[in-house]
Amino acid sequence: MTQKSASDRANVFLTVRLPEHALDRIETECNVVTFAGKEMPSKEELIAGIAEADGLLGSAQLSVDADVLNAAPRLRVVSNFGVGYDNVDLAAAAQRGVIVCNTPGVLSDAVADLTMGLVLSLARRLPESERFVREGRWKPGAGMELGTDVSGKTLGIIGLGRIGVAVARRAQAFSMTVVFHDLFREPPAEVGFSKYREMEALLRESDFVSLHVNLRPETHHLLGRAQLALMKPSAFLINTSRGQIVDQSALVEALRKGEVAGAALDVFEEEPLPATDPLMAMTNVILLPHIGSASVETREAMRDLSIDNLLRALRGERPKAVVNPEVLAQE
């Protein structure tokens, strides 16, 4: 095969650091420019970086709005390093014929593991117990509040996609009753061992409520004051999906009033979470820095899929994971 000259090769802008062997995969076929900054590029830096780019590979938290897309006349594909895609203006992408890709499936187990870990941490009060030891309060006769068993409790899963199903399987192994609600599918009576519930019934019935939905207009603030008020005062909320699914101020109020026993949050409406946020002072809340997919094996699989999506799109082939397949139909 004849080697393409640099002028004939597609231009790719990377906003994530890749190991040498992964970078070689792209450089074999494309001209590559990697963002030099240590953090995520600003909007101005992103616009400058993709001005001549045919492809963009970046974090699923990198905002690619209409202004950014309009500043890249050659852009053919945005390959997200992550399962989310709410960072991209899909309408603007479709209008410009830009393919948007993500990395579903490969991170389902990692997020499900974290979710189950958070269920157990909330139930058995693990963060509080750890602080009890570190702060020197563990003395003869000194006790702390008891946790609760998860066996026999009800886990309500909102969003029964790949991750929701993976969480349900893990919960079954802990002898939990699993119920689910899904906004985007016909409600079957049950899926495997999980039984369908309307949203209000799920919130009233569940001892743990776990969120696993994409961020869309229909899911923004899906859980607000009215919904949180339906939960048991002894129930816990777990969110490893997107922060905007929950009205965060309403959650703070519900936690303060004792309407919800506690929460475990890997995602927030504003990330990073500001030091002044009231959640920071709450001892019944577990706060994590968006680490749902943060395992070595999962990040490698995400990286490989995002590169594969990018290269396939630039070759004119169908990527493995396309968010907006209507663009392919246009082509």
BELCORCOR-V323034 format. One record per residue. N is the residue number from 0. PHI is phi as a letter, one per 20 degrees, with the letter a starting at -180 (none if undefined). OMEGA is omega in whole degrees, 0 to 359 (* if undefined). NEAR is the number of other C-alpha atoms within 10 Angstrom. Layout:
n->{N:N}
phi->{PHI:PHI}
omega->{OMEGA:OMEGA}
near->{NEAR:NEAR}
This chain:
n->{0:1:2:3:4:5:6:7:8:9:10:11:12:13:14:15:16:17:18:19:20:21:22:23:24:25:26:27:28:29:30:31:32:33:34:35:36:37:38:39:40:41:42:43:44:45:46:47:48:49:50:51:52:53:54:55:56:57:58:59:60:61:62:63:64:65:66:67:68:69:70:71:72:73:74:75:76:77:78:79:80:81:82:83:84:85:86:87:88:89:90:91:92:93:94:95:96:97:98:99:100:101:102:103:104:105:106:107:108:109:110:111:112:113:114:115:116:117:118:119:120:121:122:123:124:125:126:127:128:129:130:131:132:133:134:135:136:137:138:139:140:141:142:143:144:145:146:147:148:149:150:151:152:153:154:155:156:157:158:159:160:161:162:163:164:165:166:167:168:169:170:171:172:173:174:175:176:177:178:179:180:181:182:183:184:185:186:187:188:189:190:191:192:193:194:195:196:197:198:199:200:201:202:203:204:205:206:207:208:209:210:211:212:213:214:215:216:217:218:219:220:221:222:223:224:225:226:227:228:229:230:231:232:233:234:235:236:237:238:239:240:241:242:243:244:245:246:247:248:249:250:251:252:253:254:255:256:257:258:259:260:261:262:263:264:265:266:267:268:269:270:271:272:273:274:275:276:277:278:279:280:281:282:283:284:285:286:287:288:289:290:291:292:293:294:295:296:297:298:299:300:301:302:303:304:305:306:307:308:309:310:311:312:313:314:315:316:317:318:319:320:321:322:323:324:325:326:327:328:329:330}
phi->{none:f:f:f:f:g:f:e:e:f:e:c:d:d:d:c:e:d:f:g:f:f:f:g:g:f:f:f:d:c:e:d:c:d:g:e:f:e:d:f:f:f:g:f:f:f:g:f:f:d:g:d:e:e:b:c:c:b:f:f:d:e:f:d:e:f:f:f:f:f:e:c:f:e:f:d:b:d:d:f:e:q:e:f:b:f:f:d:f:f:f:f:f:f:f:e:m:e:f:d:c:b:c:f:n:f:d:g:f:f:f:f:f:f:g:f:f:f:g:f:f:f:f:e:l:f:f:f:f:f:f:g:f:f:e:m:e:e:c:g:n:e:c:c:f:f:e:c:f:e:g:n:e:d:d:d:d:d:o:d:e:g:f:g:f:f:f:g:f:f:f:f:f:e:m:e:e:d:c:b:c:c:e:d:b:f:f:f:f:b:c:m:e:e:d:f:c:f:g:f:f:f:f:f:e:e:e:c:d:c:e:b:c:f:e:c:g:f:d:f:l:g:d:d:g:f:f:f:f:f:f:f:f:e:e:c:d:c:c:c:d:b:f:f:f:d:f:f:f:f:f:g:f:f:f:f:e:m:f:c:f:a:b:c:c:d:c:b:f:c:c:f:f:f:f:e:f:f:g:f:e:e:e:e:c:e:d:c:e:l:d:g:d:e:c:g:f:f:f:f:f:f:g:f:f:f:f:f:g:g:f:f:f:f:e:n:e:e:f:f:c:d:f:c:f:f:f:f:f:f:f}
omega->{180:179:179:174:181:182:180:185:178:177:181:175:180:174:174:177:180:174:188:183:178:178:179:179:182:184:176:184:190:167:188:170:179:178:188:183:180:179:178:181:172:179:180:179:178:179:179:184:185:183:181:187:171:181:178:174:183:179:176:175:179:183:177:184:184:179:180:181:180:180:183:186:181:189:180:183:169:181:182:171:184:183:181:177:177:177:183:174:187:179:179:179:179:180:181:180:181:177:177:183:176:184:180:173:188:179:184:182:181:180:179:176:179:180:180:176:179:175:181:181:177:184:184:175:185:179:179:180:179:177:180:179:184:182:176:181:180:182:178:179:180:179:175:184:181:174:181:176:171:178:180:178:182:175:177:181:177:185:183:171:183:183:179:178:180:176:180:179:179:180:178:180:177:177:176:170:184:173:183:171:179:184:193:175:175:185:173:180:179:173:186:182:181:182:182:173:167:187:183:180:179:182:180:190:193:172:175:178:183:186:181:180:173:175:177:176:183:184:178:183:177:174:177:183:183:182:180:180:179:183:175:175:179:187:180:178:176:178:174:183:176:184:185:175:182:171:190:179:177:178:178:180:180:178:180:182:183:177:175:186:182:181:172:189:174:184:187:179:174:179:355:179:181:180:182:182:182:177:183:184:185:182:179:179:173:182:179:185:176:185:184:182:191:167:183:185:182:180:177:180:177:180:183:180:180:177:180:177:181:185:178:180:181:176:185:178:179:176:181:183:182:179:183:183:178:177:177:178:178:182:*}
near->{3:4:9:12:10:11:9:11:17:23:24:28:23:22:23:18:14:13:8:8:9:14:15:13:14:18:16:12:20:23:18:20:16:15:18:12:12:9:9:17:19:12:15:9:12:22:18:15:21:23:18:17:22:24:27:25:23:24:21:21:16:20:19:23:17:16:12:20:23:15:16:20:14:18:25:23:26:29:31:28:26:22:23:21:26:18:15:21:17:19:13:17:23:17:11:18:19:23:27:27:29:25:27:20:14:22:22:21:20:19:24:25:17:18:28:19:12:24:23:17:17:27:19:17:19:15:14:18:18:10:12:16:11:10:9:8:13:14:9:6:5:8:10:11:9:10:14:12:12:20:13:13:18:20:28:30:31:22:21:24:18:16:27:24:21:19:25:25:17:16:22:16:9:15:13:19:20:24:26:29:24:20:14:11:10:7:15:11:11:13:14:9:12:21:17:21:21:13:18:14:16:25:28:18:20:24:24:27:24:26:24:25:24:19:19:13:10:11:15:16:19:20:19:17:18:11:16:24:18:17:25:18:18:13:23:25:25:24:21:25:25:22:20:19:25:24:18:20:15:18:22:20:15:20:21:14:11:15:19:23:21:25:26:21:21:20:24:23:15:11:11:11:15:11:9:8:12:12:21:13:10:15:12:19:22:21:17:15:13:17:13:21:22:15:12:8:13:18:17:15:15:22:23:17:24:27:22:18:27:30:23:14:25:23:11:11:12:16:26:16:19:21:18:17:15:12:17:17:8:8:7}
